[in-house]
Amino acid sequence: MKSINPLVISGREVLPLIEGGKGIAVSNGRSSGAWAATGGVGTFSGVNADSYDDDGNLVPQIYHGRTRRERQRELIAFAIRGALHQARLAHEMSNGAGRLHMNALWEAGGTEPILHGVLEGARGLIHGITCGAGMPYRMSEIAARYGVYYYPIVSSARAFRALWKRAYHRHVEWLGGVVYEDPWRAGGHNGLSNSEDPQQPQDPFPRVLELRRLMRAFGLDRVPILMAGGVWYLREWEDWIDNPDLGPIAFQFGTRPLLTRESPIPDAWKQRLMSLRDGDVMLQRFSPTGFYSSAVRNRFLADLEARNDRQVAYLTKPAGELTVALPVGARGRPVYLTGEGRKRADGWIAEGYSVALKTPESTLVFVTPAQSDRILRDQAECMGCLSACLFSNWAENEEGTTGKKADPRSFCIQKTLQDIAHSGTVDDNLMFAGHAAYRFTSDPFYAGGFIPTVGQLVARIQTGD
């Protein structure tokens, strides 16, 4: 196994080992500070991060605003307060070693004011911003304003080309690196394009090589590429290390840091990780963002799959083959299905899925009354956590809406991610994970249920295992 050499990342020579930032309350100041203390780069999530009162008690994110716009202002305030708390904690935990980054999601609600609020209040504590989930054109301008490095997360050379030509060429001095996130292997939201088959993973090497060739054409031959998604044993990536064709490469670990003592996820989540098998992580498109995402197969995803299967096309007036009436809603107004569609609908209703909800694509999905109540309540309580939400039809525009029907085939992502992070209810919530998570079961490092410290994990990774 080749030894890994330090790289200059965010202005300091560090180990080329990065802790990937992971959503709501999953990578925090404690986990990222511990990673930075090993001499690498720790990354805490700036998405609705936890904050605490003067007595050290978690501040619950309860919303009181009557409108979505009012609740989004509360969400922004929560996010800034939480990220500042985590930045200070990470700084203390790092003992001045390594580098500290904050992860942001461009398509999350209020991302720009949150970045301004956090970077203004945490000067000197945060060295870099990683950002994906969309095309973060303005990130370079924001990073340059506060003197921090920026790290766009892309899944193709094409995406980086667009970012560079539109904005990044103006602030090249603050481009700390480019994160290549494999869209088939990474956990959380993935950057699959419409031309790529979600069932046919591609070899990352030629895709990263294409990215490096593009970067060299822009004079960025010494800017590191951070390989993210599917990285487990470094010995499996030995041909990437000191490869002159790829140039400087660092490795980002998103899934393995979940199973450390400093990781804030509940014990039930950690135990579930140690029981996964190959194939237990599912690439699906139920997210209200419209992106593909990778999560553990559980009751939550099974319910979404079944809900989508209980679906038929309808018209409000009879036409073509859709001429068979079905009364829906409290007033029993008729909609029109095919004969086969009506037969299927009657079967679902007989099974207890007696409420038909309309989708933006002129279909009906059939759910139980209890499921309907929850869906409608979650839609009504939307707090604008996304810039545009398929589930609630919220959007960050003057109208406050996407202009489409709310989609009951999706879910409130803010509520489920908050719940799994704080309650540990792993079967009935979205449980993000990379596709290599099943390796916790076979990796001898975790034998007997061993959970390492971050320091022990980083030391292990450097051996090649």
C-alpha positions as CSV (number, residue, x, y, z in Angstrom):
1,M,0.0,0.0,0.0
2,K,1.4,3.4,-1.0
3,S,1.7,6.0,1.7
4,I,-0.5,9.1,1.2
5,N,1.3,12.4,1.1
6,P,-0.1,15.6,2.5
7,L,-1.8,18.2,0.3
8,V,-2.4,21.9,0.7
9,I,-6.2,22.2,1.4
10,S,-7.8,25.4,2.4
11,G,-4.4,27.1,2.9
12,R,-2.7,24.4,5.0
13,E,-0.8,21.2,4.4
14,V,-3.0,18.4,5.7
15,L,-3.7,14.7,5.3
16,P,-5.7,14.2,2.1
17,L,-8.5,12.6,4.1
18,I,-11.8,14.4,4.3
19,E,-14.8,13.8,6.4
20,G,-17.9,14.2,4.2
21,G,-20.6,16.6,5.4
22,K,-23.9,14.8,6.1
23,G,-27.2,16.5,6.4
24,I,-29.2,17.5,9.4
25,A,-27.3,16.8,12.7
26,V,-25.4,13.9,11.3
27,S,-21.9,15.5,10.9
28,N,-21.5,18.1,13.6
29,G,-18.9,20.1,15.5
30,R,-17.8,17.2,17.6
31,S,-17.3,14.7,14.8
32,S,-15.7,17.2,12.4
33,G,-13.5,18.7,15.1
34,A,-12.2,15.2,16.0
35,W,-11.5,14.5,12.3
36,A,-9.6,17.8,11.9
37,A,-7.6,17.0,15.1
38,T,-6.1,14.0,13.3
39,G,-4.6,16.3,10.7
40,G,-7.3,15.9,8.0
41,V,-10.3,17.9,7.0
42,G,-13.4,17.7,9.1
43,T,-16.7,18.8,7.7
44,F,-19.8,19.7,9.7
45,S,-23.3,20.2,8.2
46,G,-24.6,23.7,8.0
47,V,-28.1,22.4,7.1
48,N,-30.4,23.0,10.1
49,A,-27.6,22.3,12.5
50,D,-28.4,21.7,16.2
51,S,-28.0,24.5,18.7
52,Y,-28.2,24.5,22.5
53,D,-29.4,26.8,25.3
54,D,-27.2,28.1,28.1
55,D,-27.8,25.0,30.1
56,G,-26.6,22.7,27.2
57,N,-30.1,21.5,26.3
58,L,-31.0,20.9,22.7
59,V,-33.1,23.7,21.2
60,P,-36.0,22.0,19.4
61,Q,-36.8,23.5,16.0
62,I,-40.5,24.3,16.6
63,Y,-42.1,26.7,14.2
64,H,-44.7,29.3,15.2
65,G,-45.1,31.4,12.0
66,R,-48.5,31.3,10.4
67,T,-47.2,31.4,6.8
68,R,-44.5,29.4,5.0
69,R,-42.5,32.5,4.5
70,E,-42.6,33.4,8.2
71,R,-41.6,29.8,9.1
72,Q,-38.8,29.9,6.6
73,R,-37.4,33.0,8.4
74,E,-37.5,31.0,11.6
75,L,-35.7,28.1,9.8
76,I,-32.9,30.5,8.6
77,A,-32.5,31.8,12.2
78,F,-32.3,28.3,13.6
79,A,-29.8,27.3,10.9
80,I,-27.4,30.2,11.5
81,R,-27.5,29.8,15.3
82,G,-26.9,26.1,15.0
83,A,-24.1,26.3,12.5
84,L,-22.3,29.0,14.6
85,H,-22.6,26.7,17.6
86,Q,-21.1,23.7,15.6
87,A,-18.3,25.8,14.1
88,R,-17.2,26.9,17.6
89,L,-17.4,23.4,18.9
90,A,-15.4,22.0,15.9
91,H,-12.7,24.7,16.4
92,E,-12.3,23.7,20.1
93,M,-12.2,20.0,19.3
94,S,-9.7,20.4,16.5
95,N,-7.0,21.9,18.8
96,G,-5.8,24.0,16.0
97,A,-5.0,21.0,13.7
98,G,-6.3,20.2,10.3
99,R,-8.9,22.2,8.5
100,L,-12.6,22.8,9.1
101,H,-15.2,22.9,6.4
102,M,-19.0,23.5,6.4
103,N,-21.2,21.7,4.1
104,A,-24.2,23.5,2.5
105,L,-26.9,22.4,0.0
106,W,-27.5,24.9,-2.7
107,E,-31.1,23.9,-3.2
108,A,-31.9,24.0,0.5
109,G,-34.2,26.9,1.6
110,G,-32.4,30.1,2.6
111,T,-28.9,28.9,1.7
112,E,-27.5,32.3,0.7
113,P,-28.7,34.2,3.8
114,I,-27.5,31.3,6.0
115,L,-24.1,31.3,4.4
116,H,-23.8,35.1,4.9
117,G,-24.9,34.8,8.5
118,V,-22.6,32.0,9.4
119,L,-19.5,33.2,7.6
120,E,-19.9,36.6,9.1
121,G,-20.3,35.3,12.6
122,A,-17.6,32.5,12.4
123,R,-14.7,34.4,10.9
124,G,-11.5,32.4,11.4
125,L,-13.3,29.3,12.5
126,I,-14.4,27.9,9.0
127,H,-11.7,27.4,6.4
128,G,-13.8,26.1,3.5
129,I,-17.4,25.6,2.2
130,T,-18.4,22.5,0.3
131,C,-21.7,22.8,-1.6
132,G,-23.7,20.6,-3.9
133,A,-27.3,19.7,-4.5
134,G,-27.8,21.9,-7.5
135,M,-25.5,24.3,-9.4
136,P,-24.0,26.7,-6.8
137,Y,-23.0,29.5,-9.1
138,R,-22.9,32.2,-6.4
139,M,-20.9,30.2,-3.9
140,S,-17.5,31.5,-5.3
141,E,-18.6,35.1,-4.9
142,I,-19.8,34.4,-1.3
143,A,-16.6,32.5,-0.3
144,A,-14.4,35.2,-1.8
145,R,-16.3,37.9,0.2
146,Y,-15.4,36.2,3.5
147,G,-12.0,34.9,2.5
148,V,-12.8,31.2,2.7
149,Y,-12.1,28.5,0.2
150,Y,-15.0,26.9,-1.8
151,Y,-15.4,23.3,-2.9
152,P,-18.2,22.6,-5.4
153,I,-19.6,19.1,-5.5
154,V,-20.1,17.8,-9.0
155,S,-20.7,14.5,-10.6
156,S,-19.3,15.2,-14.0
157,A,-16.8,17.4,-15.9
158,R,-19.8,19.0,-17.7
159,A,-21.2,20.3,-14.5
160,F,-17.9,21.9,-13.5
161,R,-17.5,23.4,-16.9
162,A,-20.8,25.2,-16.5
163,L,-19.9,26.5,-13.0
164,W,-16.4,27.7,-14.2
165,K,-17.6,29.5,-17.3
166,R,-20.5,31.3,-15.5
167,A,-18.9,32.3,-12.3
168,Y,-15.8,30.5,-10.9
169,H,-13.2,31.9,-13.2
170,R,-13.8,35.2,-11.4
171,H,-12.6,33.9,-8.1
172,V,-10.1,31.2,-8.9
173,E,-7.8,32.1,-6.0
174,W,-10.4,30.8,-3.5
175,L,-11.2,27.5,-5.4
176,G,-9.8,25.1,-2.9
177,G,-10.7,21.9,-4.7
178,V,-13.4,20.2,-6.7
179,V,-15.4,17.3,-5.1
180,Y,-16.3,14.6,-7.5
181,E,-19.2,12.8,-5.9
182,D,-20.0,9.5,-7.6
183,P,-23.7,9.6,-8.4
184,W,-24.1,5.8,-8.1
185,R,-22.2,5.1,-4.9
186,A,-22.5,8.2,-2.7
187,G,-25.1,8.5,0.1
188,G,-27.8,11.1,0.2
189,H,-28.8,13.1,-2.8
190,N,-27.0,12.2,-6.0
191,G,-26.2,14.1,-9.2
192,L,-27.4,11.6,-11.8
193,S,-28.3,13.3,-15.1
194,N,-31.2,12.4,-17.3
195,S,-28.8,10.7,-19.7
196,E,-27.4,8.3,-17.1
197,D,-28.9,5.0,-16.1
198,P,-29.3,4.7,-12.4
199,Q,-29.1,0.9,-12.7
200,Q,-25.7,1.0,-14.6
201,P,-22.9,2.4,-12.4
202,Q,-19.9,3.8,-14.4
203,D,-16.3,3.4,-13.4
204,P,-15.3,6.7,-11.7
205,F,-11.7,6.7,-13.0
206,P,-12.5,7.9,-16.6
207,R,-15.0,10.4,-15.3
208,V,-12.5,11.9,-12.8
209,L,-9.8,11.8,-15.5
210,E,-12.1,13.8,-17.8
211,L,-12.7,16.3,-15.0
212,R,-8.9,16.7,-14.5
213,R,-8.3,17.2,-18.2
214,L,-10.9,20.0,-18.2
215,M,-9.4,21.6,-15.1
216,R,-6.0,21.5,-16.7
217,A,-7.4,23.3,-19.7
218,F,-8.5,26.0,-17.2
219,G,-5.1,26.2,-15.5
220,L,-6.2,24.2,-12.5
221,D,-3.8,21.4,-12.7
222,R,-2.7,21.7,-9.0
223,V,-6.2,22.2,-7.6
224,P,-7.1,18.9,-5.7
225,I,-9.9,16.7,-6.7
226,L,-11.7,15.1,-3.8
227,M,-13.0,11.7,-4.6
228,A,-16.3,11.0,-2.8
229,G,-18.7,8.1,-2.9
230,G,-17.8,4.4,-2.5
231,V,-14.4,5.0,-0.8
232,W,-13.8,2.4,1.9
233,Y,-10.3,0.9,1.8
234,L,-7.6,3.1,0.4
235,R,-5.8,0.1,-0.9
236,E,-8.6,-0.3,-3.4
237,W,-7.7,3.2,-4.8
238,E,-3.9,2.7,-4.8
239,D,-3.6,3.4,-8.5
240,W,-5.2,6.8,-7.9
241,I,-2.5,7.8,-5.4
242,D,0.4,9.8,-7.0
243,N,-1.1,9.2,-10.4
244,P,0.3,11.9,-12.7
245,D,-2.7,11.7,-15.0
246,L,-5.1,12.5,-12.1
247,G,-2.9,15.0,-10.3
248,P,-3.5,15.8,-6.6
249,I,-6.3,13.6,-5.2
250,A,-7.8,13.5,-1.8
251,F,-10.4,11.0,-0.5
252,Q,-13.6,11.9,1.1
253,F,-15.3,9.5,3.6
254,G,-19.0,9.9,4.2
255,T,-20.3,6.6,5.4
256,R,-17.5,5.3,7.6
257,P,-17.5,8.3,10.0
258,L,-21.1,7.5,10.8
259,L,-19.9,4.6,12.9
260,T,-17.6,6.3,15.3
261,R,-17.9,7.3,19.0
262,E,-18.0,10.9,18.1
263,S,-20.7,10.5,15.5
264,P,-23.9,12.1,16.9
265,I,-26.3,9.6,15.2
266,P,-28.4,7.6,17.7
267,D,-27.3,4.1,18.8
268,A,-30.2,2.5,16.9
269,W,-28.9,3.9,13.7
270,K,-25.3,2.7,14.4
271,Q,-26.6,-0.8,15.2
272,R,-28.6,-0.9,12.0
273,L,-25.5,0.0,10.0
274,M,-23.7,-3.0,11.4
275,S,-26.5,-5.4,10.2
276,L,-26.7,-4.2,6.5
277,R,-26.2,-6.5,3.6
278,D,-25.2,-5.8,0.0
279,G,-28.2,-4.4,-1.8
280,D,-29.8,-2.9,1.3
281,V,-29.1,0.7,0.1
282,M,-31.5,1.8,-2.5
283,L,-31.1,4.5,-5.2
284,Q,-34.6,6.1,-5.6
285,R,-36.3,9.3,-6.7
286,F,-39.0,9.9,-4.0
287,S,-37.2,13.0,-2.7
288,P,-39.1,16.3,-2.8
289,T,-36.0,17.9,-4.4
290,G,-36.5,15.8,-7.6
291,F,-33.0,14.4,-7.2
292,Y,-32.1,10.7,-6.9
293,S,-31.0,9.8,-3.4
294,S,-29.4,6.8,-1.7
295,A,-31.0,5.5,1.5
296,V,-31.4,2.2,3.4
297,R,-34.3,0.1,2.4
298,N,-36.8,0.2,5.4
299,R,-40.5,0.6,6.1
300,F,-40.3,4.2,5.2
301,L,-39.1,3.5,1.6
302,A,-41.3,0.5,1.3
303,D,-44.3,2.7,2.1
304,L,-43.3,5.2,-0.6
305,E,-42.9,2.4,-3.1
306,A,-46.3,0.9,-2.3
307,R,-47.9,4.3,-2.4
308,N,-46.6,4.9,-5.8
309,D,-47.8,1.5,-7.0
310,R,-51.3,2.3,-5.8
311,Q,-51.7,4.9,-8.6
312,V,-54.0,5.3,-11.6
313,A,-54.5,8.0,-14.3
314,Y,-57.6,10.1,-14.2
315,L,-59.5,12.9,-16.0
316,T,-62.0,15.4,-14.6
317,K,-64.2,14.8,-17.6
318,P,-64.7,11.6,-19.5
319,A,-62.6,11.1,-22.7
320,G,-61.1,8.3,-24.6
321,E,-60.7,5.2,-22.5
322,L,-61.1,7.1,-19.2
323,T,-64.9,7.1,-18.9
324,V,-65.6,5.1,-15.7
325,A,-66.6,7.4,-12.9
326,L,-65.2,7.2,-9.4
327,P,-66.4,9.6,-6.6
328,V,-63.5,11.2,-4.7
329,G,-63.1,13.7,-1.9
330,A,-65.5,14.8,0.8
331,R,-68.1,15.8,-1.7
332,G,-67.8,12.7,-3.8
333,R,-67.1,14.6,-7.1
334,P,-66.5,12.2,-9.9
335,V,-63.3,11.7,-11.8
336,Y,-62.9,9.3,-14.7
337,L,-60.7,6.2,-14.9
338,T,-60.3,3.3,-17.3
339,G,-62.3,0.2,-16.5
340,E,-59.1,-1.5,-15.4
341,G,-58.2,1.6,-13.3
342,R,-61.6,1.5,-11.6
343,K,-61.2,-2.2,-10.8
344,R,-57.7,-1.6,-9.2
345,A,-59.0,1.4,-7.3
346,D,-61.9,-0.6,-5.9
347,G,-59.5,-3.2,-4.7
348,W,-57.3,-0.7,-2.9
349,I,-60.3,0.9,-1.3
350,A,-61.5,-2.5,0.0
351,E,-58.0,-3.0,1.5
352,G,-58.4,0.3,3.5
353,Y,-56.7,2.7,1.1
354,S,-59.9,4.7,0.8
355,V,-58.5,8.2,0.3
356,A,-57.5,9.2,-3.3
357,L,-55.1,12.1,-3.5
358,K,-54.4,13.9,-6.7
359,T,-50.8,14.3,-8.1
360,P,-49.4,16.9,-10.4
361,E,-49.3,14.3,-13.2
362,S,-53.1,13.7,-13.4
363,T,-52.9,10.5,-11.4
364,L,-54.5,9.4,-8.1
365,V,-52.7,7.7,-5.3
366,F,-54.6,5.7,-2.7
367,V,-53.7,6.0,1.0
368,T,-55.3,5.2,4.3
369,P,-57.2,8.0,6.1
370,A,-54.3,8.2,8.7
371,Q,-51.7,8.5,5.9
372,S,-53.8,11.2,4.2
373,D,-54.0,13.1,7.4
374,R,-50.3,13.1,7.9
375,I,-49.5,14.0,4.3
376,L,-51.9,16.9,4.3
377,R,-50.7,18.1,7.8
378,D,-47.0,17.9,6.7
379,Q,-47.8,19.9,3.5
380,A,-49.7,22.5,5.5
381,E,-46.8,22.9,8.0
382,C,-44.1,23.4,5.4
383,M,-41.3,25.6,6.6
384,G,-39.6,26.2,3.3
385,C,-36.6,24.0,3.9
386,L,-36.0,23.7,0.2
387,S,-35.8,26.4,-2.5
388,A,-38.5,24.4,-4.3
389,C,-40.4,21.5,-2.9
390,L,-42.4,19.0,-4.9
391,F,-44.1,17.6,-1.8
392,S,-45.6,20.9,-0.5
393,N,-45.4,23.0,-3.8
394,W,-43.4,25.7,-1.8
395,A,-40.8,27.8,-3.8
396,E,-38.5,30.7,-3.0
397,N,-40.2,33.1,-5.4
398,E,-42.6,36.0,-5.1
399,E,-45.6,33.7,-5.3
400,G,-44.2,31.3,-2.7
401,T,-45.2,28.3,-4.9
402,T,-44.0,26.1,-7.7
403,G,-47.4,26.7,-9.4
404,K,-48.0,22.9,-9.4
405,K,-50.2,20.7,-7.2
406,A,-48.4,19.4,-4.1
407,D,-47.2,15.9,-4.7
408,P,-48.5,13.3,-2.2
409,R,-46.1,10.7,-3.6
410,S,-43.2,12.4,-1.8
411,F,-42.6,13.4,1.8
412,C,-41.5,16.2,4.2
413,I,-37.7,15.8,4.1
414,Q,-37.1,18.2,7.0
415,K,-39.3,16.3,9.4
416,T,-38.0,12.8,8.7
417,L,-34.4,13.8,8.8
418,Q,-34.9,15.7,12.1
419,D,-36.7,12.7,13.5
420,I,-34.2,10.0,12.6
421,A,-31.3,12.2,13.8
422,H,-32.9,12.8,17.2
423,S,-35.2,9.9,17.9
424,G,-33.3,7.0,16.4
425,T,-36.5,5.7,14.8
426,V,-34.7,4.1,11.9
427,D,-37.5,2.0,10.3
428,D,-40.0,4.8,9.8
429,N,-37.7,7.6,8.6
430,L,-35.4,8.3,5.6
431,M,-32.0,6.8,6.5
432,F,-29.4,8.1,4.1
433,A,-26.3,5.9,3.5
434,G,-23.7,5.3,0.8
435,H,-23.9,2.1,-1.2
436,A,-20.8,0.6,0.6
437,A,-22.5,0.7,4.0
438,Y,-23.0,-3.0,3.9
439,R,-19.2,-3.4,4.4
440,F,-19.6,-2.6,8.1
441,T,-20.8,-6.2,8.4
442,S,-17.8,-7.8,6.7
443,D,-15.0,-5.4,7.6
444,P,-13.0,-7.1,10.5
445,F,-12.3,-3.6,12.0
446,Y,-15.8,-3.6,13.3
447,A,-15.9,-7.2,14.5
448,G,-17.8,-7.9,17.6
449,G,-19.7,-4.6,17.3
450,F,-16.5,-2.5,17.8
451,I,-17.1,1.3,17.3
452,P,-13.9,3.2,16.9
453,T,-13.0,6.8,17.8
454,V,-12.5,9.1,14.9
455,G,-8.7,9.0,15.7
456,Q,-8.7,5.2,15.5
457,L,-10.7,5.2,12.2
458,V,-8.3,7.7,10.5
459,A,-5.3,5.7,11.7
460,R,-6.9,2.6,10.3
461,I,-7.7,4.2,6.9
462,Q,-4.0,5.2,6.6
463,T,-2.9,1.6,6.7
464,G,-5.0,1.0,3.6
465,D,-7.8,-0.7,5.5
